[in-house]
Amino acid sequence: MADPNILAQELAEMIGQILRKTIDPTRLDVLLVDDYGADSMDMVDIVESMERKYGVVVDNEQLQKLLSLGDVVRTVQEFQAAG
C-alpha cells in the first residue's frame, strides 16, 4: 500500500489539474465541491482518473461519499488494501 502522505500528494495534484486549482495535500478535510468548487462533471473526471491511475472501481453510491480529499485518499487506500 502506498504511503498515505505520498498518496495524498499524488491525488491532490491530480485533483488540482482537473479543477485548475492548487490543492493542499495536508488539508484532507477540505471539501471538493463546497471549498474547491468541483461540479458533478469534475467529480466524474476525478473518479475516472482514480480508476486509470490506481485501478480503483467507484460506483455511484461511493461517488456520492467522495466529499473531501481525505475521502478520495481513503477510497484508494481501502481499494489497495482489499486488492
Long-range contacts (C-beta under 8 A, 24 or more apart in sequence): 1-77, 1-80, 1-81, 2-76, 2-77, 2-80, 4-73, 4-77, 7-73, 7-76, 7-77, 8-69, 8-73, 10-53, 11-50, 11-69, 11-72, 11-73, 11-76, 12-69, 14-46, 14-49, 14-50, 14-53, 15-46, 15-69, 15-72, 18-42, 18-45, 18-46, 18-49, 23-69, 25-69, 27-69, 28-68, 28-69, 28-70, 28-73, 29-68, 29-69, 29-70, 30-68, 30-69, 31-67, 31-68, 32-66, 32-67, 32-68, 32-69, 32-72, 33-67, 46-72, 50-75, 50-76, 54-79, 54-80, 55-79, 55-83
